[in-house]
C-alpha cells in the first residue's frame, strides 16, 4: 500500500529540553522525552524498550502513560528484545483507528519496524525514530553480570548507565542494591572496548546520517567544540530529520526545546560514518569468558589501570569537572 512518507535531504538540529528537571533525568538532551510527550499528551501510544528487573532483560513494551514512559528513559547498554511488539502495535492500531503510534529503537530495529509497517499498510499511522548505536552486546553477558552482583550483594532495584551528577560528559554508571550504590564501570568499559558486541554490529548498515526512519536521535558529542555558545553541561541531543513526517514531528516538539540548526560537519561522530570496529582482543575475550566466566573477564578487561585513572582525573580537572566516586 502506498503511503505519504517522503525521504528528504537530512535536516540536522542540536537541541535539549527547556524543562531542567527532565533534562537532568535524561541521558542526553531529552530528545526521547520531548518526542514521546507529543504522543502521550494526545492519548497516543509509544513502543519502546524498558528494562525488566525480574529477568535481567530489556524488552519492548507498548506504553500509554508518562509513568510507564519514565521507566524507559535512559541509555541501556544491552540488546533489547522486540518479542511481541510488532503484533501488539498492529492490534493496538486496529483497536484505536483514530490514534497514532511512535516506535523508538536502534537502527536495525526501527528499520525492521518501518518495513513491517509498510507491508501491513500502517506506515501512515506510525512515526519511527531510531537511536545512534555503538552496538549491542550479548544479552547473556549482562544477565550473568547482574546475577553475579546479586549473588554477592542482593537484589538490584535500580539501574543507570548515564547518571549526570557530574555532568553529561562524565556519566556515572551504577546499580542500587539495598539502598546502596554499586559501580558498574567495569561492564561499561568492556562495552566500549568493543569486545562483547554481536558480530553483526561490526557490519552495521545503519551507521550513516542517511536513514529511512523519520528521525534519528542521540548525544550531540563534541558540541562544546563545534557549537560552543549552545553547549549545556547538563545534556545535548542530536536530531537528524529524514522524512516529511519527521519534519512534522519536530514542529510539534520544538516549543519544548532550546534548539539550533546544525550540519553534518558539526555533528560528526564515528557511528554516523561507520560501524564500530571489532576489537583485536575480541577472540581472546570470548575464549576467556568460555573458560573462566563473567567475573574473570570483567576484572581482566574492565579494570582501569592506575596510570589511566590519574590521567583521566587530571584531564577532568583541566576541563573544570572532577568526577567523584
C-alpha positions as CSV (number, residue, x, y, z in Angstrom):
1,X,0.0,0.0,0.0
2,X,1.4,3.4,-1.0
3,X,2.0,5.8,1.9
4,X,2.6,9.6,2.0
5,X,6.0,9.4,3.6
6,X,8.8,11.1,1.6
7,X,12.5,11.0,2.1
8,X,14.1,14.5,2.3
9,X,17.6,15.8,2.4
10,X,18.5,15.3,6.1
11,X,18.0,18.3,8.3
12,X,20.1,18.4,11.5
13,X,19.4,20.1,14.8
14,X,21.1,20.4,18.2
15,X,18.5,20.5,21.0
16,X,17.6,19.9,24.6
17,X,14.6,20.1,26.8
18,X,13.8,23.5,28.4
19,X,12.5,21.6,31.4
20,X,15.7,21.3,33.5
21,X,14.4,18.6,35.8
22,X,13.5,16.3,32.9
23,X,16.8,17.2,31.2
24,X,18.9,16.0,34.2
25,X,16.9,12.8,34.3
26,X,17.5,12.1,30.6
27,X,20.8,10.5,29.3
28,X,21.5,13.3,26.8
29,X,19.3,16.3,25.9
30,X,15.9,14.7,26.5
31,X,15.0,14.0,22.8
32,X,13.1,10.9,23.7
33,X,11.1,12.7,26.4
34,X,10.1,15.5,24.1
35,X,9.1,13.2,21.2
36,X,7.2,10.7,23.4
37,X,5.3,13.5,25.2
38,X,3.9,14.6,21.9
39,X,2.2,11.3,21.6
40,X,1.3,10.5,25.2
41,X,-0.2,14.0,25.8
42,X,-2.5,13.3,22.9
43,X,-3.7,9.9,24.0
44,X,-1.5,8.0,21.5
45,X,0.9,5.1,22.3
46,X,4.7,4.6,22.3
47,X,6.6,1.4,21.6
48,X,10.0,1.5,23.3
49,X,12.5,-0.5,25.3
50,X,12.1,-0.9,29.1
51,X,14.4,-2.8,31.5
52,X,12.9,-5.8,33.3
53,X,14.5,-6.2,36.7
54,X,13.0,-9.7,37.2
55,X,14.6,-11.4,34.2
56,X,17.5,-9.0,33.6
57,X,16.5,-8.1,30.0
58,X,15.5,-5.0,28.1
59,X,12.1,-5.6,26.4
60,X,9.9,-3.6,24.1
61,X,6.6,-2.5,25.6
62,X,3.6,-0.6,24.4
63,X,3.1,2.3,26.8
64,X,0.3,4.8,27.1
65,X,1.3,7.0,30.1
66,X,4.1,9.2,31.3
67,X,4.6,7.0,34.3
68,X,5.3,4.0,32.1
69,X,7.4,6.1,29.7
70,X,9.6,7.3,32.5
71,X,10.8,3.7,33.1
72,X,12.1,3.7,29.5
73,X,14.2,6.9,29.9
74,X,18.0,6.4,29.8
75,X,20.6,4.6,27.8
76,X,20.7,0.8,28.0
77,X,24.0,-1.0,27.2
78,X,22.4,-4.3,26.3
79,X,20.5,-5.8,23.5
80,X,16.7,-5.2,23.7
81,X,14.2,-7.8,22.7
82,X,11.3,-6.9,20.4
83,X,9.3,-10.0,21.5
84,X,5.6,-9.5,20.6
85,X,5.8,-5.7,19.9
86,X,5.1,-6.0,16.2
87,X,1.8,-7.9,16.8
88,X,0.9,-5.7,19.8
89,X,1.3,-2.4,17.8
90,X,-0.7,-3.7,14.9
91,X,-3.5,-4.8,17.2
92,X,-3.5,-1.5,19.1
93,X,-3.8,0.5,15.9
94,X,-6.7,-1.7,14.8
95,X,-8.4,-1.1,18.1
96,X,-7.7,2.6,18.0
97,X,-8.4,3.7,14.4
98,X,-8.1,7.4,15.2
99,X,-4.8,7.2,17.1
100,X,-1.1,7.4,16.1
101,X,1.9,5.4,17.3
102,X,5.5,6.2,18.0
103,X,8.2,3.4,17.6
104,X,11.7,4.1,19.1
105,X,14.5,1.6,18.7
106,X,18.0,1.0,17.4
107,X,18.7,1.5,13.7
108,X,18.1,-2.2,12.8
109,X,15.0,-2.5,15.0
110,X,13.4,0.7,13.7
111,X,14.1,0.0,10.1
112,X,12.7,-3.5,10.6
113,X,9.5,-1.9,12.0
114,X,9.4,0.5,9.1
115,X,9.4,-2.4,6.6
116,X,6.8,-4.2,8.7
117,X,4.5,-1.1,8.9
118,X,4.7,-0.7,5.1
119,X,3.8,-4.4,4.5
120,X,0.9,-4.1,6.9
121,X,-0.3,-0.8,5.4
122,X,0.0,1.1,8.6
123,X,3.0,3.3,7.8
124,X,0.9,6.5,7.6
125,X,-0.2,6.0,11.3
126,X,3.3,5.4,12.8
127,X,6.2,7.7,13.5
128,X,9.6,5.9,13.6
129,X,12.6,7.1,15.5
130,X,15.9,5.4,15.7
131,X,18.9,5.9,18.1
132,X,22.6,6.3,17.2
133,X,24.1,3.0,18.2
134,X,27.6,1.8,19.3
135,X,26.5,-1.8,19.1
136,X,24.6,-4.4,21.1
137,X,26.4,-6.8,23.5
138,X,25.3,-10.3,24.1
139,X,22.3,-10.2,26.5
140,X,23.7,-13.3,28.2
141,X,26.7,-11.4,29.4
142,X,24.6,-8.7,31.1
143,X,22.3,-11.3,32.7
144,X,25.3,-13.2,34.1
145,X,26.9,-9.9,35.3
146,X,23.7,-8.8,37.0
147,X,23.2,-12.2,38.7
148,X,26.8,-12.1,39.9
149,X,26.2,-8.7,41.6
150,X,23.0,-10.1,43.2
151,X,24.7,-13.2,44.5
152,X,27.2,-11.0,46.3
153,X,25.2,-8.0,47.3
154,X,21.4,-8.5,46.9
155,X,18.6,-7.7,44.5
156,X,19.1,-4.9,42.0
157,X,16.3,-2.3,42.3
158,X,17.6,0.5,40.1
159,X,20.0,0.7,37.1
160,X,21.5,3.6,35.2
161,X,24.3,3.8,32.8
162,X,24.4,7.6,32.5
163,X,23.6,9.4,35.7
164,X,24.6,13.1,35.2
165,X,25.6,14.1,38.7
166,X,29.0,15.1,37.3
167,X,27.6,16.4,34.1
168,X,26.6,15.0,30.7
169,X,30.2,14.4,29.6
170,X,31.2,12.4,32.7
171,X,28.3,10.0,33.3
172,X,28.2,7.7,36.3
173,X,27.0,4.1,35.9
174,X,25.7,2.2,38.9
175,X,23.0,-0.1,40.3
176,X,21.1,0.2,43.5
177,X,21.2,-2.7,45.9
178,X,19.6,-2.5,49.4
179,X,19.7,1.3,49.2
180,X,23.4,1.3,48.3
181,X,25.1,2.3,45.0
182,X,27.4,-0.2,43.3
183,X,29.5,0.9,40.4
184,X,29.2,-1.0,37.1
185,X,32.1,0.9,35.5
186,X,33.8,-2.5,34.6
187,X,30.8,-3.5,32.5
188,X,30.7,-0.1,30.7
189,X,34.5,-0.3,30.0
190,X,34.1,-3.7,28.4
191,X,31.1,-2.4,26.4
192,X,33.2,0.5,25.0
193,X,36.3,-1.6,24.3
194,X,34.4,-3.4,21.6
195,X,35.0,-6.9,22.9
196,X,31.4,-8.1,23.6
197,X,29.3,-6.7,20.7
198,X,27.4,-9.0,18.5
199,X,29.2,-9.9,15.2
200,X,26.5,-8.2,13.1
201,X,27.2,-4.9,14.8
202,X,30.7,-4.7,13.3
203,X,29.0,-4.7,9.8
204,X,26.0,-2.4,10.7
205,X,24.5,-0.8,7.6
206,X,22.8,1.9,9.7
207,X,25.9,3.7,10.7
208,X,25.2,6.7,8.5
209,X,23.5,10.1,8.5
210,X,21.2,8.9,5.7
211,X,18.4,6.7,7.0
212,X,14.8,5.8,6.2
213,X,13.3,6.4,9.6
214,X,11.6,9.7,10.4
215,X,14.1,11.0,12.9
216,X,17.4,9.7,14.3
217,X,18.4,10.9,17.8
218,X,21.4,10.6,20.1
219,X,24.0,12.5,22.0
220,X,25.4,15.6,20.3
221,X,29.0,14.7,21.1
222,X,31.7,17.4,20.7
223,X,29.1,20.2,20.7
224,X,31.2,22.1,23.2
225,X,33.8,22.4,20.4
226,X,31.6,22.8,17.3
227,X,28.8,25.0,18.7
228,X,30.4,26.2,21.9
229,X,27.8,29.0,22.5
230,X,25.0,26.5,22.5
231,X,26.6,23.8,24.7
232,X,25.0,22.8,28.0
233,X,26.9,20.7,30.5
234,X,23.6,19.0,31.6
235,X,23.0,17.4,28.2
236,X,22.7,17.9,24.5
237,X,20.8,15.9,21.9
238,X,21.2,15.5,18.2
239,X,18.2,15.3,15.8
240,X,18.6,14.1,12.2
241,X,15.3,14.6,10.3
242,X,14.9,12.2,7.3
243,X,11.3,12.5,6.1
244,X,8.5,14.9,5.8
245,X,6.9,13.1,8.7
246,X,10.0,13.8,10.7
247,X,9.7,17.5,9.9
248,X,6.1,17.4,11.0
249,X,7.0,15.8,14.3
250,X,9.9,18.2,15.0
251,X,7.5,21.1,14.5
252,X,5.3,19.6,17.2
253,X,8.0,19.4,19.8
254,X,10.2,22.4,19.1
255,X,8.4,24.7,21.6
256,X,9.6,22.3,24.4
257,X,13.2,22.6,23.2
258,X,16.1,25.0,23.0
259,X,17.4,24.1,19.6
260,X,19.8,25.2,16.9
261,X,20.1,24.3,13.2
262,X,23.3,22.3,12.6
263,X,25.1,20.3,9.9
264,X,27.0,17.0,9.3
265,X,30.4,18.6,10.0
266,X,29.3,19.9,13.4
267,X,27.6,16.7,14.5
268,X,30.1,14.2,13.2
269,X,30.7,11.1,15.3
270,X,32.1,7.7,14.4
271,X,28.9,5.7,14.4
272,X,27.3,8.2,11.9
273,X,30.0,7.3,9.4
274,X,30.9,3.6,10.0
275,X,30.1,0.6,12.3
276,X,32.1,0.1,15.5
277,X,35.3,-1.7,14.7
278,X,35.9,-5.2,16.0
279,X,38.3,-5.3,18.9
280,X,41.6,-7.0,18.4
281,X,41.0,-8.7,21.8
282,X,37.5,-10.0,20.9
283,X,38.5,-13.6,20.3
284,X,40.7,-13.6,23.4
285,X,37.9,-12.1,25.4
286,X,35.3,-14.8,24.4
287,X,37.8,-17.6,25.0
288,X,38.5,-16.2,28.5
289,X,34.8,-16.0,29.1
290,X,34.0,-19.5,28.0
291,X,36.8,-20.9,30.1
292,X,36.8,-18.7,33.2
293,X,33.4,-16.9,33.4
294,X,32.0,-13.4,33.7
295,X,33.8,-12.3,36.9
296,X,37.2,-13.1,35.3
297,X,36.6,-11.2,32.1
298,X,35.2,-8.2,33.9
299,X,38.2,-8.0,36.0
300,X,40.7,-8.5,33.2
301,X,39.0,-6.3,30.5
302,X,37.0,-3.9,32.7
303,X,39.7,-2.7,35.1
304,X,41.1,0.8,34.6
305,X,44.8,1.0,35.3
306,X,46.1,3.4,37.9
307,X,48.0,5.3,35.3
308,X,44.8,5.8,33.2
309,X,42.9,6.8,36.4
310,X,45.4,9.5,37.2
311,X,45.5,10.7,33.6
312,X,41.7,10.9,33.4
313,X,41.4,12.7,36.7
314,X,44.0,15.3,35.5
315,X,42.1,15.8,32.3
316,X,38.8,16.4,34.1
317,X,40.4,18.9,36.5
318,X,41.8,20.8,33.5
319,X,38.3,20.7,31.9
320,X,36.7,22.0,35.1
321,X,34.9,18.9,36.2
322,X,36.0,16.3,38.6
323,X,34.1,13.1,38.8
324,X,33.7,11.8,42.3
325,X,33.4,8.2,43.2
